[in-house]
Amino acid sequence: MTIYLDCNATTPVDPRVAEAVMRYLSEDFGNAGSRTHEFGTRARRAVNDARSWVARAVAADPSEIVFTSGATESNNLAILGLAGALEEKRRTHILSTAIEHKAVLEPLERLAERGFQIELIPPSAGGRVEPAEVAERLRPETGLVSIMHVNNETGVIQPIEAISEVLAGSAAYFHVDAAQGFGKVPGLKPPRLDLISISGHKVFGPKGVGALVARRRRYNRPPLVPLMVGGGQERGLRPGTLPVHLIVGLGEAARLATEFRTTRTARCEALRAELLDVLADLPHQVNGDLEHVIPSTLNVSLTAVESEAAIVCLKGIAAVSNGAACTSSSYTVSHVLRAMGLDERRIRSSLRISWCHLTPRIPGREIREALRPLSG
């Protein structure tokens, strides 16, 4: 039996989440926008409950939650949706990092084409962006700072709370792509975090649903403009009939993550200890500062072994990856590891191994036997 160790690509759906989704697919299938009968009322109530659970996880108000199709859409809405207001105020300098997901970097490229000045902060060798680097580059004309919560390739947790303190005196909006960290590690509750993108399928919920947290600042919402038009749903920011079953799934996933985060973390830490014990027998280097890595991710380079060869050897034993799932169809050298200053050979030898509390075990003996011949 192959053990799934690619949870940063997507997580298994919690059985309780799946049960809730199926209920609102097959039984309570009403449209939340229908106001004339009980089917719509039940659907609307379920959406409101889900909104409350997502809000509670980040200490937001339920009215500040906008449901989307996932973190990619949320990132686009946060970044591109602010563009007009920033241009009007002539605050067209944007700070981000060289290790962001493409769902942030590509919208930023769009803004660069419109004349925005995009400045990407390099990480330390350990994969972390230091608050001092943000403070040094901050300007009066900085309109947006966009920094991820947890890196999807290395698992390194960024110092979001400390960066929010750096921004205390700035008018710049602070956007956080929290796809990999929401519900898993703390750090998303400071009120200075104006915009937070989350994704359901990274936190044991269904694919195709996520949310953008858009906090009020002095009672004012971030001046977002919708990317699509055609209805007044979701505060006028995201038109279309709400996928009630998916939203219910996200809400249940947020509830479970809030309630069981401590026990889930302990399980992930135990599995990491098992994996590190396995790797101790194989020549390797860890990519990312272990003191700041989420307990469910390791990025390692096996000495003199290309990742593609290692993945083939692990087939039937463990499902792992060598980078972000969004770019796996056409493999390119990791821009994250390159930004960290790693050499080409080490990058091409890198494996991303990610697990979760539902992972049954680390197949240590099988991994050792499969990779030891390659490692000399």
C-alpha positions as CSV (number, residue, x, y, z in Angstrom):
1,M,0.0,0.0,0.0
2,T,1.4,3.4,-1.0
3,I,1.5,5.9,1.8
4,Y,0.3,9.4,0.8
5,L,3.0,11.9,1.7
6,D,2.0,14.9,-0.5
7,C,-0.5,16.7,1.8
8,N,0.8,20.1,0.7
9,A,-0.6,19.4,-2.7
10,T,-4.0,18.4,-1.2
11,T,-5.2,16.8,2.0
12,P,-7.6,13.9,2.4
13,V,-11.1,15.0,3.2
14,D,-12.1,14.4,6.9
15,P,-14.9,11.8,7.0
16,R,-17.0,14.3,9.0
17,V,-16.5,16.9,6.4
18,A,-17.5,14.5,3.6
19,E,-20.7,13.6,5.5
20,A,-21.6,17.2,5.8
21,V,-21.0,17.9,2.1
22,M,-23.1,14.9,1.0
23,R,-26.0,16.0,3.2
24,Y,-26.1,19.4,1.4
25,L,-25.7,17.7,-2.0
26,S,-28.5,15.2,-1.6
27,E,-30.9,16.3,1.1
28,D,-30.6,20.0,2.0
29,F,-29.9,21.0,-1.6
30,G,-31.6,24.4,-1.6
31,N,-30.2,27.6,-3.0
32,A,-29.0,30.0,-0.2
33,G,-30.4,32.9,-2.3
34,S,-34.0,31.5,-2.3
35,R,-35.9,33.5,0.3
36,T,-39.5,32.2,-0.2
37,H,-39.3,28.7,1.2
38,E,-37.6,26.5,3.9
39,F,-35.1,24.9,1.5
40,G,-33.5,28.2,0.9
41,T,-33.7,29.1,4.6
42,R,-31.9,25.9,5.6
43,A,-29.2,26.5,3.0
44,R,-28.7,30.1,4.0
45,R,-28.5,29.1,7.7
46,A,-25.8,26.5,6.8
47,V,-23.8,29.1,4.9
48,N,-24.0,31.5,7.8
49,D,-22.8,28.8,10.2
50,A,-19.9,28.0,8.0
51,R,-19.0,31.7,7.7
52,S,-18.9,31.9,11.5
53,W,-16.6,29.0,11.8
54,V,-14.1,30.3,9.3
55,A,-14.2,33.7,11.0
56,R,-13.6,32.3,14.4
57,A,-10.5,30.5,13.2
58,V,-8.9,33.9,12.4
59,A,-10.6,36.1,15.0
60,A,-12.6,37.9,12.3
61,D,-16.2,39.0,12.1
62,P,-18.4,36.7,9.9
63,S,-19.4,39.6,7.7
64,E,-15.7,39.9,6.8
65,I,-15.6,36.4,5.1
66,V,-16.1,36.2,1.4
67,F,-16.4,32.7,0.0
68,T,-14.4,31.9,-3.2
69,S,-13.3,28.9,-5.2
70,G,-10.0,28.7,-3.3
71,A,-6.9,30.5,-2.3
72,T,-5.9,31.2,-5.9
73,E,-9.1,33.2,-6.6
74,S,-8.8,34.8,-3.2
75,N,-5.2,35.9,-4.0
76,N,-6.4,37.4,-7.3
77,L,-9.3,39.2,-5.7
78,A,-7.1,40.6,-3.0
79,I,-4.3,41.8,-5.2
80,L,-6.0,42.7,-8.5
81,G,-9.1,43.9,-6.7
82,L,-7.1,46.6,-4.8
83,A,-5.4,47.9,-7.9
84,G,-7.8,50.7,-8.8
85,A,-7.9,52.2,-5.3
86,L,-4.1,52.1,-5.0
87,E,-3.6,53.8,-8.4
88,E,-6.1,56.5,-7.4
89,K,-4.1,57.1,-4.2
90,R,-0.8,56.9,-6.0
91,R,0.4,54.1,-3.7
92,T,1.7,51.8,-6.5
93,H,4.7,50.3,-4.7
94,I,4.1,46.7,-3.7
95,L,6.2,44.6,-1.4
96,S,6.1,40.8,-1.7
97,T,8.7,38.0,-1.5
98,A,10.6,35.9,-3.9
99,I,9.2,32.7,-2.4
100,E,5.5,33.3,-3.0
101,H,3.2,30.9,-4.7
102,K,2.5,31.6,-8.4
103,A,-1.1,32.5,-7.4
104,V,0.5,35.6,-5.9
105,L,3.5,36.2,-8.2
106,E,1.4,36.1,-11.4
107,P,-1.2,38.7,-10.3
108,L,1.7,40.9,-9.3
109,E,3.1,40.5,-12.8
110,R,-0.2,41.8,-14.1
111,L,0.1,44.9,-11.9
112,A,3.7,45.4,-13.1
113,E,2.3,45.6,-16.6
114,R,0.0,48.4,-15.4
115,G,2.9,50.4,-14.1
116,F,3.1,49.2,-10.5
117,Q,6.5,48.8,-9.0
118,I,6.8,45.3,-7.6
119,E,9.7,44.6,-5.1
120,L,10.3,41.0,-4.1
121,I,12.2,40.5,-0.9
122,P,14.7,37.6,-0.9
123,P,14.5,35.1,2.0
124,S,17.3,34.0,4.3
125,A,19.2,30.8,3.6
126,G,16.7,29.1,5.9
127,G,13.7,30.3,3.8
128,R,12.4,33.0,6.1
129,V,11.7,36.6,5.2
130,E,12.9,38.8,8.1
131,P,10.7,41.6,9.4
132,A,13.7,44.0,9.2
133,E,13.8,43.4,5.5
134,V,10.2,44.5,5.2
135,A,10.8,47.6,7.4
136,E,13.8,48.6,5.3
137,R,11.9,48.5,2.0
138,L,8.7,50.1,3.2
139,R,7.9,53.5,1.7
140,P,5.1,56.1,2.0
141,E,3.9,55.1,-1.4
142,T,3.7,51.4,-0.5
143,G,0.1,50.3,-1.1
144,L,0.3,46.6,-0.5
145,V,2.4,44.1,1.3
146,S,1.7,40.4,0.4
147,I,3.6,37.7,2.3
148,M,2.6,34.1,2.6
149,H,1.9,32.4,6.0
150,V,3.6,29.0,5.3
151,N,5.7,28.2,2.3
152,N,4.2,25.4,0.2
153,E,7.5,23.9,-0.8
154,T,9.7,24.1,2.4
155,G,7.0,24.4,5.1
156,V,8.8,27.4,6.6
157,I,6.5,29.6,8.7
158,Q,6.9,33.3,8.0
159,P,6.9,35.8,10.9
160,I,3.5,37.2,10.0
161,E,2.8,38.6,13.4
162,A,6.1,40.4,13.7
163,I,5.7,41.8,10.1
164,S,2.2,43.1,11.1
165,E,3.9,45.0,13.9
166,V,6.3,46.5,11.4
167,L,3.3,47.7,9.4
168,A,1.6,49.3,12.4
169,G,2.3,52.8,11.3
170,S,1.9,52.2,7.5
171,A,-1.3,52.8,5.5
172,A,-0.3,49.8,3.3
173,Y,-2.7,46.9,3.1
174,F,-1.3,43.6,4.4
175,H,-2.3,40.5,2.4
176,V,-1.4,37.0,3.6
177,D,-1.7,33.8,1.5
178,A,-2.6,31.4,4.3
179,A,-3.4,28.3,2.1
180,Q,-0.8,26.1,3.8
181,G,-1.1,27.5,7.4
182,F,-4.8,28.1,8.0
183,G,-6.1,25.8,10.7
184,K,-2.6,24.3,11.2
185,V,-0.4,26.9,12.9
186,P,-1.2,30.1,14.7
187,G,-0.5,33.6,13.5
188,L,-3.6,34.8,11.6
189,K,-5.4,36.6,14.3
190,P,-3.7,40.1,14.5
191,P,-6.2,42.7,13.3
192,R,-3.4,44.3,11.2
193,L,-3.8,41.4,8.7
194,D,-6.2,43.1,6.3
195,L,-6.6,40.3,3.7
196,I,-6.2,36.5,4.2
197,S,-6.6,33.9,1.5
198,I,-7.5,30.3,2.5
199,S,-8.3,27.1,0.7
200,G,-10.6,24.2,1.8
201,H,-8.6,21.3,0.3
202,K,-5.5,22.2,2.2
203,V,-7.2,21.8,5.6
204,F,-9.1,18.5,5.1
205,G,-12.1,20.1,3.3
206,P,-13.3,19.8,-0.3
207,K,-11.6,21.1,-3.4
208,G,-13.2,24.1,-5.2
209,V,-13.9,26.3,-2.2
210,G,-12.0,28.8,-0.1
211,A,-12.4,32.2,1.3
212,L,-10.9,35.7,1.5
213,V,-10.9,37.4,4.8
214,A,-11.3,41.1,4.3
215,R,-11.1,42.8,7.7
216,R,-12.5,46.2,8.3
217,R,-10.0,49.0,9.2
218,R,-11.7,51.6,11.3
219,Y,-15.1,50.3,10.1
220,N,-14.0,50.5,6.5
221,R,-13.7,47.5,4.3
222,P,-10.6,47.2,2.0
223,P,-11.6,49.0,-1.2
224,L,-11.8,45.8,-3.4
225,V,-13.4,45.8,-6.8
226,P,-14.9,42.5,-8.0
227,L,-13.1,40.6,-10.7
228,M,-16.4,39.2,-12.0
229,V,-19.9,40.8,-12.2
230,G,-23.4,39.4,-12.4
231,G,-25.0,39.4,-9.0
232,G,-24.8,40.7,-5.5
233,Q,-23.6,37.6,-3.7
234,E,-20.8,37.7,-1.2
235,R,-20.9,41.4,-0.5
236,G,-20.9,42.1,-4.2
237,L,-17.3,40.8,-4.6
238,R,-18.0,37.3,-5.9
239,P,-21.2,36.8,-7.9
240,G,-22.8,33.5,-8.6
241,T,-24.9,30.9,-6.8
242,L,-23.2,29.8,-3.7
243,P,-22.0,26.2,-3.7
244,V,-23.7,25.5,-0.3
245,H,-22.3,21.9,0.0
246,L,-18.7,23.1,-0.5
247,I,-19.1,26.0,1.8
248,V,-20.6,23.7,4.5
249,G,-17.5,21.5,4.0
250,L,-15.1,24.4,4.5
251,G,-17.0,25.5,7.6
252,E,-16.9,22.0,9.1
253,A,-13.2,21.7,8.2
254,A,-12.5,25.1,10.0
255,R,-14.5,23.9,13.0
256,L,-12.5,20.7,13.3
257,A,-9.2,22.5,12.7
258,T,-10.0,24.9,15.6
259,E,-11.1,22.2,17.9
260,F,-8.4,19.6,17.3
261,R,-5.3,21.6,16.3
262,T,-3.4,20.6,19.4
263,T,-3.8,16.9,18.9
264,R,-3.3,17.1,15.2
265,T,0.0,19.0,15.7
266,A,1.2,16.4,18.2
267,R,0.5,13.6,15.7
268,C,2.3,15.4,12.9
269,E,5.3,16.0,15.2
270,A,5.5,12.3,16.0
271,L,5.5,11.5,12.3
272,R,8.2,14.0,11.6
273,A,10.4,12.4,14.3
274,E,9.9,9.1,12.5
275,L,10.8,10.6,9.2
276,L,13.9,12.3,10.5
277,D,15.0,9.0,12.0
278,V,14.7,7.4,8.5
279,L,16.6,10.2,6.9
280,A,19.4,9.9,9.4
281,D,20.5,6.7,7.6
282,L,20.6,8.5,4.2
283,P,22.9,11.3,3.2
284,H,20.7,14.3,2.9
285,Q,20.3,18.1,3.6
286,V,17.2,19.7,5.0
287,N,16.1,22.7,3.0
288,G,14.5,25.2,5.4
289,D,15.2,26.3,9.0
290,L,13.9,23.4,11.1
291,E,13.2,25.7,14.0
292,H,10.5,27.5,11.9
293,V,9.1,24.6,9.8
294,I,5.4,23.5,10.1
295,P,5.3,20.1,11.8
296,S,3.8,18.4,8.7
297,T,6.4,19.3,6.0
298,L,10.1,18.5,5.2
299,N,12.0,19.5,2.1
300,V,15.2,17.5,1.8
301,S,17.9,17.0,-0.8
302,L,19.3,13.5,-1.1
303,T,23.0,13.7,-1.8
304,A,23.8,12.9,-5.4
305,V,20.3,11.7,-6.1
306,E,18.0,13.5,-8.5
307,S,14.5,13.9,-7.2
308,E,12.9,12.3,-10.3
309,A,14.9,9.1,-9.7
310,A,14.0,9.0,-6.0
311,I,10.3,9.5,-6.8
312,V,10.5,6.5,-9.2
313,C,12.2,4.3,-6.6
314,L,9.5,5.2,-4.0
315,K,6.6,4.3,-6.4
316,G,4.4,1.9,-4.6
317,I,5.9,2.9,-1.2
318,A,5.3,6.6,-0.7
319,A,3.7,9.4,-2.8
320,V,6.0,12.4,-2.6
321,S,6.7,15.4,-4.9
322,N,9.6,17.6,-6.0
323,G,7.7,20.9,-5.9
324,A,4.4,22.7,-6.1
325,A,1.5,20.7,-7.6
326,C,0.5,23.7,-9.7
327,T,3.7,23.5,-11.8
328,S,4.3,19.7,-11.8
329,S,3.0,19.2,-15.3
330,S,6.1,21.0,-16.7
331,Y,8.9,20.6,-14.2
332,T,11.0,23.7,-13.7
333,V,13.7,24.3,-11.1
334,S,12.1,25.6,-7.9
335,H,12.0,29.4,-7.7
336,V,11.7,29.0,-3.9
337,L,14.9,27.0,-3.4
338,R,16.7,29.1,-5.9
339,A,15.7,32.3,-4.0
340,M,17.1,30.6,-0.8
341,G,20.5,30.4,-2.6
342,L,20.7,26.7,-3.1
343,D,22.9,25.4,-5.9
344,E,21.4,23.7,-8.9
345,R,22.4,20.1,-7.9
346,R,20.8,20.4,-4.5
347,I,17.6,21.9,-6.0
348,R,17.3,19.1,-8.5
349,S,17.8,16.6,-5.7
350,S,15.0,18.1,-3.5
351,L,12.0,16.2,-2.4
352,R,8.9,17.7,-0.7
353,I,7.5,15.3,1.9
354,S,4.3,16.4,3.6
355,W,1.9,14.4,5.8
356,C,-1.0,15.0,8.2
357,H,-2.7,13.6,11.3
358,L,-4.5,11.1,9.0
359,T,-1.3,9.7,7.7
360,P,-1.2,6.1,9.1
361,R,2.6,5.7,9.4
362,I,6.0,6.6,7.8
363,P,7.1,3.5,5.9
364,G,10.7,3.8,7.2
365,R,12.1,0.4,6.4
366,E,10.7,0.5,2.8
367,I,12.0,4.0,2.2
368,R,15.5,3.1,3.4
369,E,15.6,0.0,1.2
370,A,14.4,1.9,-1.8
371,L,16.7,4.9,-1.5
372,R,19.9,3.4,0.0
373,P,21.2,2.0,-3.3
374,L,20.8,5.5,-4.9
375,S,22.6,7.2,-2.0
376,G,25.7,5.0,-2.3
